[in-house]
Amino acid sequence: MRLGLTRRLSGLLLLLSLGVGAPAQASESQLSGEEQARYLAELKRLYLTKDDRKALLDHSNALLDTYALRAGYQIGKSPAQRSDLRYQLSIAGAGELLLRQETRQAQSNSLTVSNQRLSVFGVDPYIHYDCPYGGITCVLNNPADGSPWITVLRDHQGAADLAKAISFLIRNLQKN
């Protein structure tokens, strides 16, 4: 009995370890049909709005704030290397998403701000992300060129939720 339980547990651990470091994306099945309508209705109710885009933008920004990489989580780095990394999304214009990145150095308290525009027309709306095994971050890739775009605290579910929300937001911007 004990050997059977050990084999089952080791098989489960193997499956989990194979999936832990693998890159992922917001799947197409999550972004279409009934799932999409249910998701948008839930967000509109949560953020007390009737506008899909506002609900998606508010939710994406709430997730970015929740999973922001803070200096306090960066154990093992010297204090000089630790920094807070925060993001905020906004709509820059028709079909343009603006990503604001704030980096605050923990030791010097200096703040660096950068903005990056993303034209959503012609890009794959499905956000790919990677949570490397043994790391403290997850990286969401830029849908335009696949380069690292947003770095958040390592939380698979959080990265999946963020990828889903931003994917829906991009699709919404592509429609109008």
Order of alpha helices (4+ residues) and beta strands (2+ residues): alpha-beta-alpha-alpha-beta-beta-beta-beta-beta-beta-alpha
